[in-house]
Amino acid sequence: MRPYDLAIRHAQALLAAGNGAGAIEPLRDALTAAPAEALPHLLLARALRLERRLAGARYEAERAIEANPLWALAHVELAQILLLQQHGKAALVAVDKAIALDPDDAHGHLVRAKLLRIQGRRADAQLSLAAALALEPAAPDVIAEKGYAALEQNQSDIVDEAGRAILSLSPSNTDGLILIGHAQLARGETDEALRLALAALARSPTDVDALHLLASAKMRKNPIGGLWWRWNRLLVRLGQARAIFFVVGLWVIYRWLVLASHDWGLPPVTEAVLTALYFAFVIYTISASVIVSRMIEKEVARVRLNPNF
Protein backbone atom coordinates (compact mmCIF):
# COMPACT_ATOMS: atom_id res chain seq x y z
CA MET A 1 0.00 0.00 0.00
CA ARG A 2 1.26 3.49 -0.86
CA PRO A 3 2.40 5.82 1.95
CA TYR A 4 -0.37 8.21 0.88
CA ASP A 5 -3.04 5.54 1.39
CA LEU A 6 -1.57 4.53 4.75
CA ALA A 7 -1.57 8.14 5.93
CA ILE A 8 -5.19 8.65 4.85
CA ARG A 9 -6.36 5.45 6.56
CA HIS A 10 -4.48 6.35 9.74
CA ALA A 11 -5.98 9.84 9.77
CA GLN A 12 -9.52 8.57 9.11
CA ALA A 13 -9.24 6.13 12.03
CA LEU A 14 -8.07 8.91 14.34
CA LEU A 15 -10.86 11.24 13.20
CA ALA A 16 -13.44 8.50 13.74
CA ALA A 17 -12.18 8.30 17.33
CA GLY A 18 -12.48 12.09 17.70
CA ASN A 19 -8.71 12.61 17.78
CA GLY A 20 -8.30 15.66 15.55
CA ALA A 21 -4.87 16.57 16.93
CA GLY A 22 -3.45 13.13 16.15
CA ALA A 23 -4.81 13.19 12.59
CA ILE A 24 -3.05 16.40 11.60
CA GLU A 25 0.45 14.98 11.12
CA PRO A 26 -0.48 12.00 8.86
CA LEU A 27 -2.68 14.33 6.80
CA ARG A 28 0.22 16.72 6.25
CA ASP A 29 2.22 13.71 5.08
CA ALA A 30 -0.60 12.81 2.68
CA LEU A 31 -0.68 16.37 1.32
CA THR A 32 3.07 16.29 0.79
CA ALA A 33 2.60 13.16 -1.32
CA ALA A 34 -0.50 14.42 -3.18
CA PRO A 35 -1.03 18.19 -2.76
CA ALA A 36 -3.69 18.35 -5.50
CA GLU A 37 -5.98 15.72 -3.95
CA ALA A 38 -9.19 17.03 -2.37
CA LEU A 39 -9.55 14.29 0.27
CA PRO A 40 -6.54 15.14 2.48
CA HIS A 41 -7.51 18.82 2.39
CA LEU A 42 -11.03 17.93 3.53
CA LEU A 43 -9.85 15.60 6.29
CA LEU A 44 -7.32 18.16 7.49
CA ALA A 45 -10.08 20.79 7.58
CA ARG A 46 -12.13 18.44 9.76
CA ALA A 47 -9.19 17.74 12.08
CA LEU A 48 -8.44 21.43 12.50
CA ARG A 49 -12.12 22.17 13.11
CA LEU A 50 -12.18 19.59 15.89
CA GLU A 51 -9.22 21.40 17.43
CA ARG A 52 -10.99 24.78 16.97
CA ARG A 53 -8.17 26.01 14.71
CA LEU A 54 -10.77 27.61 12.50
CA ALA A 55 -8.65 29.84 10.25
CA GLY A 56 -6.57 26.86 9.12
CA ALA A 57 -9.67 24.66 8.87
CA ARG A 58 -11.38 27.16 6.58
CA TYR A 59 -8.30 27.41 4.37
CA GLU A 60 -8.16 23.62 3.95
CA ALA A 61 -11.89 23.35 3.23
CA GLU A 62 -11.58 26.00 0.54
CA ARG A 63 -8.60 24.12 -0.96
CA ALA A 64 -10.72 20.94 -1.03
CA ILE A 65 -13.46 22.81 -2.92
CA GLU A 66 -10.89 24.21 -5.38
CA ALA A 67 -9.67 20.67 -6.02
CA ASN A 68 -13.21 19.29 -6.43
CA PRO A 69 -15.87 22.02 -6.77
CA LEU A 70 -18.71 19.50 -7.16
CA TRP A 71 -17.96 17.59 -3.94
CA ALA A 72 -20.93 18.27 -1.65
CA LEU A 73 -19.11 17.06 1.47
CA ALA A 74 -16.46 19.75 1.07
CA HIS A 75 -19.14 22.46 0.99
CA VAL A 76 -20.75 20.95 4.11
CA GLU A 77 -17.40 21.05 5.91
CA LEU A 78 -16.93 24.68 4.93
CA ALA A 79 -20.44 25.46 6.21
CA GLN A 80 -19.64 23.90 9.60
CA ILE A 81 -16.46 25.96 9.91
CA LEU A 82 -18.23 29.17 8.90
CA LEU A 83 -20.92 28.40 11.47
CA LEU A 84 -18.28 28.16 14.21
CA GLN A 85 -16.80 31.43 12.97
CA GLN A 86 -20.28 32.96 13.33
CA HIS A 87 -20.60 33.73 9.62
CA GLY A 88 -24.21 32.59 9.44
CA LYS A 89 -25.10 33.90 5.98
CA ALA A 90 -21.98 32.49 4.36
CA ALA A 91 -22.52 29.15 6.11
CA LEU A 92 -26.08 28.97 4.78
CA VAL A 93 -24.87 29.66 1.24
CA ALA A 94 -22.27 26.88 1.56
CA VAL A 95 -24.70 24.29 2.91
CA ASP A 96 -27.35 25.18 0.31
CA LYS A 97 -24.70 24.61 -2.36
CA ALA A 98 -23.96 21.20 -0.83
CA ILE A 99 -27.64 20.22 -0.82
CA ALA A 100 -28.03 21.35 -4.42
CA LEU A 101 -25.09 19.11 -5.39
CA ASP A 102 -26.31 16.10 -3.40
CA PRO A 103 -29.89 16.41 -2.08
CA ASP A 104 -29.82 12.81 -0.83
CA ASP A 105 -26.96 13.43 1.61
CA ALA A 106 -28.45 13.68 5.12
CA HIS A 107 -25.37 15.49 6.43
CA GLY A 108 -26.11 18.61 4.41
CA HIS A 109 -29.71 18.78 5.66
CA LEU A 110 -28.47 18.16 9.20
CA VAL A 111 -25.98 21.04 9.15
CA ARG A 112 -28.65 23.29 7.64
CA ALA A 113 -31.06 22.34 10.44
CA LYS A 114 -28.46 23.19 13.09
CA LEU A 115 -27.58 26.48 11.42
CA LEU A 116 -31.21 27.57 11.15
CA ARG A 117 -31.91 26.51 14.74
CA ILE A 118 -29.05 28.64 16.01
CA GLN A 119 -30.38 31.57 13.98
CA GLY A 120 -33.77 31.16 15.64
CA ARG A 121 -35.55 30.05 12.43
CA ARG A 122 -37.18 27.07 14.09
CA ALA A 123 -39.83 26.28 11.49
CA ASP A 124 -37.25 26.12 8.68
CA ALA A 125 -34.89 24.17 10.93
CA GLN A 126 -37.58 21.57 11.58
CA LEU A 127 -38.09 21.09 7.84
CA SER A 128 -34.37 20.48 7.30
CA LEU A 129 -34.24 18.15 10.31
CA ALA A 130 -37.22 16.22 8.93
CA ALA A 131 -35.35 15.79 5.63
CA ALA A 132 -32.27 14.49 7.46
CA LEU A 133 -34.38 12.09 9.55
CA ALA A 134 -36.11 10.78 6.42
CA LEU A 135 -32.74 10.00 4.84
CA GLU A 136 -30.92 8.61 7.91
CA PRO A 137 -33.30 8.10 10.84
CA ALA A 138 -30.83 5.98 12.82
CA ALA A 139 -27.75 8.18 12.43
CA PRO A 140 -26.46 9.32 15.86
CA ASP A 141 -25.72 12.87 14.71
CA VAL A 142 -29.22 13.24 13.22
CA ILE A 143 -30.80 11.96 16.45
CA ALA A 144 -28.56 14.37 18.35
CA GLU A 145 -29.90 17.36 16.41
CA LYS A 146 -33.43 16.19 17.17
CA GLY A 147 -32.47 16.18 20.85
CA TYR A 148 -30.88 19.63 20.77
CA ALA A 149 -33.92 21.06 18.97
CA ALA A 150 -36.17 19.55 21.68
CA LEU A 151 -33.88 21.01 24.34
CA GLU A 152 -34.67 24.52 23.15
CA GLN A 153 -38.38 23.69 23.40
CA ASN A 154 -37.90 22.44 26.97
CA GLN A 155 -39.06 18.94 25.96
CA SER A 156 -36.88 17.03 28.42
CA ASP A 157 -38.47 13.62 27.72
CA ILE A 158 -37.56 13.85 24.02
CA VAL A 159 -34.07 15.08 24.94
CA ASP A 160 -33.56 12.12 27.27
CA GLU A 161 -34.95 9.68 24.69
CA ALA A 162 -32.61 11.02 22.01
CA GLY A 163 -29.60 10.77 24.33
CA ARG A 164 -30.31 7.17 25.26
CA ALA A 165 -30.95 6.23 21.62
CA ILE A 166 -27.55 7.66 20.67
CA LEU A 167 -25.74 5.75 23.43
CA SER A 168 -27.44 2.51 22.39
CA LEU A 169 -26.10 3.01 18.86
CA SER A 170 -22.70 4.44 19.82
CA PRO A 171 -21.70 4.12 23.50
CA SER A 172 -18.70 6.44 23.07
CA ASN A 173 -20.74 9.27 21.49
CA THR A 174 -20.54 12.40 23.65
CA ASP A 175 -23.85 13.79 22.36
CA GLY A 176 -25.68 10.99 24.14
CA LEU A 177 -24.10 11.90 27.47
CA ILE A 178 -24.72 15.61 26.92
CA LEU A 179 -28.40 15.22 26.04
CA ILE A 180 -29.10 12.93 28.99
CA GLY A 181 -27.24 15.46 31.15
CA HIS A 182 -29.53 18.27 30.00
CA ALA A 183 -32.58 16.10 30.68
CA GLN A 184 -31.29 15.40 34.20
CA LEU A 185 -30.65 19.11 34.70
CA ALA A 186 -34.23 19.90 33.70
CA ARG A 187 -35.40 17.47 36.39
CA GLY A 188 -33.25 19.18 39.02
CA GLU A 189 -30.56 16.46 39.11
CA THR A 190 -27.70 18.95 38.99
CA ASP A 191 -24.97 16.67 40.34
CA GLU A 192 -25.79 13.96 37.79
CA ALA A 193 -25.78 16.53 34.98
CA LEU A 194 -22.39 17.77 36.16
CA ARG A 195 -21.03 14.21 36.21
CA LEU A 196 -22.23 13.60 32.65
CA ALA A 197 -20.74 16.89 31.45
CA LEU A 198 -17.35 15.97 32.90
CA ALA A 199 -17.57 12.48 31.39
CA ALA A 200 -18.26 14.04 27.97
CA LEU A 201 -15.36 16.48 28.36
CA ALA A 202 -13.06 13.64 29.36
CA ARG A 203 -13.78 12.12 25.94
CA SER A 204 -13.79 15.38 23.97
CA PRO A 205 -12.22 18.35 25.84
CA THR A 206 -13.11 20.88 23.09
CA ASP A 207 -16.77 19.85 22.68
CA VAL A 208 -18.78 23.10 22.80
CA ASP A 209 -22.02 21.31 23.74
CA ALA A 210 -20.28 19.52 26.61
CA LEU A 211 -18.94 22.85 27.86
CA HIS A 212 -22.45 24.30 27.61
CA LEU A 213 -23.80 21.47 29.77
CA LEU A 214 -20.96 22.00 32.24
CA ALA A 215 -21.78 25.70 32.38
CA SER A 216 -25.47 25.01 32.90
CA ALA A 217 -24.80 22.53 35.71
CA LYS A 218 -22.28 24.80 37.43
CA MET A 219 -24.58 27.79 37.12
CA ARG A 220 -27.53 25.91 38.59
CA LYS A 221 -25.39 25.15 41.65
CA ASN A 222 -24.32 28.79 41.98
CA PRO A 223 -26.70 31.58 43.15
CA ILE A 224 -25.27 34.09 40.67
CA GLY A 225 -25.04 31.70 37.76
CA GLY A 226 -28.41 30.10 38.45
CA LEU A 227 -30.33 33.31 37.86
CA TRP A 228 -28.28 34.11 34.75
CA TRP A 229 -28.86 30.57 33.42
CA ARG A 230 -32.64 30.85 33.82
CA TRP A 231 -32.68 34.28 32.18
CA ASN A 232 -30.72 33.04 29.14
CA ARG A 233 -32.84 29.90 28.88
CA LEU A 234 -35.89 32.15 28.64
CA LEU A 235 -34.32 34.13 25.79
CA VAL A 236 -33.40 30.92 23.95
CA ARG A 237 -36.96 29.61 24.21
CA LEU A 238 -38.36 32.88 22.91
CA GLY A 239 -36.20 32.78 19.78
CA GLN A 240 -34.03 35.57 18.43
CA ALA A 241 -36.78 37.90 17.14
CA ARG A 242 -39.10 37.58 20.14
CA ALA A 243 -36.16 37.88 22.54
CA ILE A 244 -35.29 41.27 21.04
CA PHE A 245 -38.88 42.48 21.47
CA PHE A 246 -38.90 41.13 25.02
CA VAL A 247 -35.71 42.96 26.02
CA VAL A 248 -36.92 46.18 24.38
CA GLY A 249 -40.24 45.71 26.20
CA LEU A 250 -38.42 45.56 29.54
CA TRP A 251 -36.79 48.90 28.78
CA VAL A 252 -40.17 50.42 27.81
CA ILE A 253 -41.70 49.17 31.06
CA TYR A 254 -38.82 50.66 33.02
CA ARG A 255 -39.28 54.05 31.34
CA TRP A 256 -43.05 53.88 31.84
CA LEU A 257 -42.63 53.19 35.55
CA VAL A 258 -40.23 56.11 35.89
CA LEU A 259 -42.67 58.51 34.21
CA ALA A 260 -45.68 57.06 36.02
CA SER A 261 -44.02 57.50 39.38
CA HIS A 262 -44.35 61.29 38.94
CA ASP A 263 -48.05 61.05 38.07
CA TRP A 264 -48.71 58.78 41.04
CA GLY A 265 -47.15 61.28 43.40
CA LEU A 266 -44.50 58.84 44.63
CA PRO A 267 -41.44 60.17 46.51
CA PRO A 268 -38.61 61.54 44.31
CA VAL A 269 -36.37 58.69 45.47
CA THR A 270 -38.60 56.25 43.54
CA GLU A 271 -37.07 57.22 40.21
CA ALA A 272 -33.57 56.74 41.59
CA VAL A 273 -34.50 53.31 42.97
CA LEU A 274 -36.05 52.18 39.66
CA THR A 275 -33.03 53.41 37.71
CA ALA A 276 -30.63 51.68 40.11
CA LEU A 277 -32.56 48.40 39.81
CA TYR A 278 -32.66 48.59 36.02
CA PHE A 279 -28.94 49.31 35.63
CA ALA A 280 -28.10 46.65 38.23
CA PHE A 281 -30.03 44.19 36.06
CA VAL A 282 -28.14 45.30 32.91
CA ILE A 283 -24.74 45.14 34.64
CA TYR A 284 -25.57 41.72 36.07
CA THR A 285 -26.66 40.37 32.68
CA ILE A 286 -23.38 41.51 31.10
CA SER A 287 -21.00 40.64 33.94
CA ALA A 288 -22.55 37.28 34.83
CA SER A 289 -21.40 35.80 31.51
CA VAL A 290 -17.80 36.68 32.43
CA ILE A 291 -18.24 35.13 35.87
CA VAL A 292 -19.70 31.99 34.36
CA SER A 293 -16.88 31.75 31.80
CA ARG A 294 -14.34 31.85 34.62
CA MET A 295 -16.31 29.19 36.47
CA ILE A 296 -16.11 26.96 33.38
CA GLU A 297 -12.38 27.57 32.90
CA LYS A 298 -11.71 26.74 36.53
CA GLU A 299 -13.76 23.56 36.34
CA VAL A 300 -12.12 22.37 33.11
CA ALA A 301 -8.66 23.10 34.54
CA ARG A 302 -9.56 21.08 37.63
CA VAL A 303 -10.77 18.15 35.55
CA ARG A 304 -7.67 18.16 33.36
CA LEU A 305 -5.54 17.70 36.48
CA ASN A 306 -7.22 14.35 36.92
CA PRO A 307 -4.85 11.65 35.54
CA ASN A 308 -7.84 9.80 34.09
CA PHE A 309 -8.93 12.82 32.02
C-alpha positions as CSV (number, residue, x, y, z in Angstrom):
1,M,0.0,0.0,0.0
2,R,1.3,3.5,-0.9
3,P,2.4,5.8,2.0
4,Y,-0.4,8.2,0.9
5,D,-3.0,5.5,1.4
6,L,-1.6,4.5,4.8
7,A,-1.6,8.1,5.9
8,I,-5.2,8.6,4.9
9,R,-6.4,5.5,6.6
10,H,-4.5,6.4,9.7
11,A,-6.0,9.8,9.8
12,Q,-9.5,8.6,9.1
13,A,-9.2,6.1,12.0
14,L,-8.1,8.9,14.3
15,L,-10.9,11.2,13.2
16,A,-13.4,8.5,13.7
17,A,-12.2,8.3,17.3
18,G,-12.5,12.1,17.7
19,N,-8.7,12.6,17.8
20,G,-8.3,15.7,15.5
21,A,-4.9,16.6,16.9
22,G,-3.5,13.1,16.1
23,A,-4.8,13.2,12.6
24,I,-3.1,16.4,11.6
25,E,0.5,15.0,11.1
26,P,-0.5,12.0,8.9
27,L,-2.7,14.3,6.8
28,R,0.2,16.7,6.3
29,D,2.2,13.7,5.1
30,A,-0.6,12.8,2.7
31,L,-0.7,16.4,1.3
32,T,3.1,16.3,0.8
33,A,2.6,13.2,-1.3
34,A,-0.5,14.4,-3.2
35,P,-1.0,18.2,-2.8
36,A,-3.7,18.4,-5.5
37,E,-6.0,15.7,-4.0
38,A,-9.2,17.0,-2.4
39,L,-9.6,14.3,0.3
40,P,-6.5,15.1,2.5
41,H,-7.5,18.8,2.4
42,L,-11.0,17.9,3.5
43,L,-9.8,15.6,6.3
44,L,-7.3,18.2,7.5
45,A,-10.1,20.8,7.6
46,R,-12.1,18.4,9.8
47,A,-9.2,17.7,12.1
48,L,-8.4,21.4,12.5
49,R,-12.1,22.2,13.1
50,L,-12.2,19.6,15.9
51,E,-9.2,21.4,17.4
52,R,-11.0,24.8,17.0
53,R,-8.2,26.0,14.7
54,L,-10.8,27.6,12.5
55,A,-8.7,29.8,10.3
56,G,-6.6,26.9,9.1
57,A,-9.7,24.7,8.9
58,R,-11.4,27.2,6.6
59,Y,-8.3,27.4,4.4
60,E,-8.2,23.6,4.0
61,A,-11.9,23.3,3.2
62,E,-11.6,26.0,0.5
63,R,-8.6,24.1,-1.0
64,A,-10.7,20.9,-1.0
65,I,-13.5,22.8,-2.9
66,E,-10.9,24.2,-5.4
67,A,-9.7,20.7,-6.0
68,N,-13.2,19.3,-6.4
69,P,-15.9,22.0,-6.8
70,L,-18.7,19.5,-7.2
71,W,-18.0,17.6,-3.9
72,A,-20.9,18.3,-1.7
73,L,-19.1,17.1,1.5
74,A,-16.5,19.7,1.1
75,H,-19.1,22.5,1.0
76,V,-20.7,20.9,4.1
77,E,-17.4,21.1,5.9
78,L,-16.9,24.7,4.9
79,A,-20.4,25.5,6.2
80,Q,-19.6,23.9,9.6
81,I,-16.5,26.0,9.9
82,L,-18.2,29.2,8.9
83,L,-20.9,28.4,11.5
84,L,-18.3,28.2,14.2
85,Q,-16.8,31.4,13.0
86,Q,-20.3,33.0,13.3
87,H,-20.6,33.7,9.6
88,G,-24.2,32.6,9.4
89,K,-25.1,33.9,6.0
90,A,-22.0,32.5,4.4
91,A,-22.5,29.2,6.1
92,L,-26.1,29.0,4.8
93,V,-24.9,29.7,1.2
94,A,-22.3,26.9,1.6
95,V,-24.7,24.3,2.9
96,D,-27.4,25.2,0.3
97,K,-24.7,24.6,-2.4
98,A,-24.0,21.2,-0.8
99,I,-27.6,20.2,-0.8
100,A,-28.0,21.3,-4.4
101,L,-25.1,19.1,-5.4
102,D,-26.3,16.1,-3.4
103,P,-29.9,16.4,-2.1
104,D,-29.8,12.8,-0.8
105,D,-27.0,13.4,1.6
106,A,-28.4,13.7,5.1
107,H,-25.4,15.5,6.4
108,G,-26.1,18.6,4.4
109,H,-29.7,18.8,5.7
110,L,-28.5,18.2,9.2
111,V,-26.0,21.0,9.2
112,R,-28.6,23.3,7.6
113,A,-31.1,22.3,10.4
114,K,-28.5,23.2,13.1
115,L,-27.6,26.5,11.4
116,L,-31.2,27.6,11.2
117,R,-31.9,26.5,14.7
118,I,-29.0,28.6,16.0
119,Q,-30.4,31.6,14.0
120,G,-33.8,31.2,15.6
121,R,-35.5,30.1,12.4
122,R,-37.2,27.1,14.1
123,A,-39.8,26.3,11.5
124,D,-37.3,26.1,8.7
125,A,-34.9,24.2,10.9
126,Q,-37.6,21.6,11.6
127,L,-38.1,21.1,7.8
128,S,-34.4,20.5,7.3
129,L,-34.2,18.2,10.3
130,A,-37.2,16.2,8.9
131,A,-35.3,15.8,5.6
132,A,-32.3,14.5,7.5
133,L,-34.4,12.1,9.5
134,A,-36.1,10.8,6.4
135,L,-32.7,10.0,4.8
136,E,-30.9,8.6,7.9
137,P,-33.3,8.1,10.8
138,A,-30.8,6.0,12.8
139,A,-27.7,8.2,12.4
140,P,-26.5,9.3,15.9
141,D,-25.7,12.9,14.7
142,V,-29.2,13.2,13.2
143,I,-30.8,12.0,16.4
144,A,-28.6,14.4,18.4
145,E,-29.9,17.4,16.4
146,K,-33.4,16.2,17.2
147,G,-32.5,16.2,20.8
148,Y,-30.9,19.6,20.8
149,A,-33.9,21.1,19.0
150,A,-36.2,19.5,21.7
151,L,-33.9,21.0,24.3
152,E,-34.7,24.5,23.1
153,Q,-38.4,23.7,23.4
154,N,-37.9,22.4,27.0
155,Q,-39.1,18.9,26.0
156,S,-36.9,17.0,28.4
157,D,-38.5,13.6,27.7
158,I,-37.6,13.8,24.0
159,V,-34.1,15.1,24.9
160,D,-33.6,12.1,27.3
161,E,-35.0,9.7,24.7
162,A,-32.6,11.0,22.0
163,G,-29.6,10.8,24.3
164,R,-30.3,7.2,25.3
165,A,-31.0,6.2,21.6
166,I,-27.6,7.7,20.7
167,L,-25.7,5.7,23.4
168,S,-27.4,2.5,22.4
169,L,-26.1,3.0,18.9
170,S,-22.7,4.4,19.8
171,P,-21.7,4.1,23.5
172,S,-18.7,6.4,23.1
173,N,-20.7,9.3,21.5
174,T,-20.5,12.4,23.7
175,D,-23.8,13.8,22.4
176,G,-25.7,11.0,24.1
177,L,-24.1,11.9,27.5
178,I,-24.7,15.6,26.9
179,L,-28.4,15.2,26.0
180,I,-29.1,12.9,29.0
181,G,-27.2,15.5,31.1
182,H,-29.5,18.3,30.0
183,A,-32.6,16.1,30.7
184,Q,-31.3,15.4,34.2
185,L,-30.6,19.1,34.7
186,A,-34.2,19.9,33.7
187,R,-35.4,17.5,36.4
188,G,-33.3,19.2,39.0
189,E,-30.6,16.5,39.1
190,T,-27.7,19.0,39.0
191,D,-25.0,16.7,40.3
192,E,-25.8,14.0,37.8
193,A,-25.8,16.5,35.0
194,L,-22.4,17.8,36.2
195,R,-21.0,14.2,36.2
196,L,-22.2,13.6,32.7
197,A,-20.7,16.9,31.4
198,L,-17.4,16.0,32.9
199,A,-17.6,12.5,31.4
200,A,-18.3,14.0,28.0
201,L,-15.4,16.5,28.4
202,A,-13.1,13.6,29.4
203,R,-13.8,12.1,25.9
204,S,-13.8,15.4,24.0
205,P,-12.2,18.4,25.8
206,T,-13.1,20.9,23.1
207,D,-16.8,19.9,22.7
208,V,-18.8,23.1,22.8
209,D,-22.0,21.3,23.7
210,A,-20.3,19.5,26.6
211,L,-18.9,22.9,27.9
212,H,-22.5,24.3,27.6
213,L,-23.8,21.5,29.8
214,L,-21.0,22.0,32.2
215,A,-21.8,25.7,32.4
216,S,-25.5,25.0,32.9
217,A,-24.8,22.5,35.7
218,K,-22.3,24.8,37.4
219,M,-24.6,27.8,37.1
220,R,-27.5,25.9,38.6
221,K,-25.4,25.2,41.6
222,N,-24.3,28.8,42.0
223,P,-26.7,31.6,43.2
224,I,-25.3,34.1,40.7
225,G,-25.0,31.7,37.8
226,G,-28.4,30.1,38.5
227,L,-30.3,33.3,37.9
228,W,-28.3,34.1,34.7
229,W,-28.9,30.6,33.4
230,R,-32.6,30.9,33.8
231,W,-32.7,34.3,32.2
232,N,-30.7,33.0,29.1
233,R,-32.8,29.9,28.9
234,L,-35.9,32.2,28.6
235,L,-34.3,34.1,25.8
236,V,-33.4,30.9,23.9
237,R,-37.0,29.6,24.2
238,L,-38.4,32.9,22.9
239,G,-36.2,32.8,19.8
240,Q,-34.0,35.6,18.4
241,A,-36.8,37.9,17.1
242,R,-39.1,37.6,20.1
243,A,-36.2,37.9,22.5
244,I,-35.3,41.3,21.0
245,F,-38.9,42.5,21.5
246,F,-38.9,41.1,25.0
247,V,-35.7,43.0,26.0
248,V,-36.9,46.2,24.4
249,G,-40.2,45.7,26.2
250,L,-38.4,45.6,29.5
251,W,-36.8,48.9,28.8
252,V,-40.2,50.4,27.8
253,I,-41.7,49.2,31.1
254,Y,-38.8,50.7,33.0
255,R,-39.3,54.1,31.3
256,W,-43.0,53.9,31.8
257,L,-42.6,53.2,35.6
258,V,-40.2,56.1,35.9
259,L,-42.7,58.5,34.2
260,A,-45.7,57.1,36.0
261,S,-44.0,57.5,39.4
262,H,-44.4,61.3,38.9
263,D,-48.1,61.0,38.1
264,W,-48.7,58.8,41.0
265,G,-47.1,61.3,43.4
266,L,-44.5,58.8,44.6
267,P,-41.4,60.2,46.5
268,P,-38.6,61.5,44.3
269,V,-36.4,58.7,45.5
270,T,-38.6,56.2,43.5
271,E,-37.1,57.2,40.2
272,A,-33.6,56.7,41.6
273,V,-34.5,53.3,43.0
274,L,-36.0,52.2,39.7
275,T,-33.0,53.4,37.7
276,A,-30.6,51.7,40.1
277,L,-32.6,48.4,39.8
278,Y,-32.7,48.6,36.0
279,F,-28.9,49.3,35.6
280,A,-28.1,46.7,38.2
281,F,-30.0,44.2,36.1
282,V,-28.1,45.3,32.9
283,I,-24.7,45.1,34.6
284,Y,-25.6,41.7,36.1
285,T,-26.7,40.4,32.7
286,I,-23.4,41.5,31.1
287,S,-21.0,40.6,33.9
288,A,-22.5,37.3,34.8
289,S,-21.4,35.8,31.5
290,V,-17.8,36.7,32.4
291,I,-18.2,35.1,35.9
292,V,-19.7,32.0,34.4
293,S,-16.9,31.7,31.8
294,R,-14.3,31.9,34.6
295,M,-16.3,29.2,36.5
296,I,-16.1,27.0,33.4
297,E,-12.4,27.6,32.9
298,K,-11.7,26.7,36.5
299,E,-13.8,23.6,36.3
300,V,-12.1,22.4,33.1
301,A,-8.7,23.1,34.5
302,R,-9.6,21.1,37.6
303,V,-10.8,18.1,35.5
304,R,-7.7,18.2,33.4
305,L,-5.5,17.7,36.5
306,N,-7.2,14.3,36.9
307,P,-4.8,11.6,35.5
308,N,-7.8,9.8,34.1
309,F,-8.9,12.8,32.0
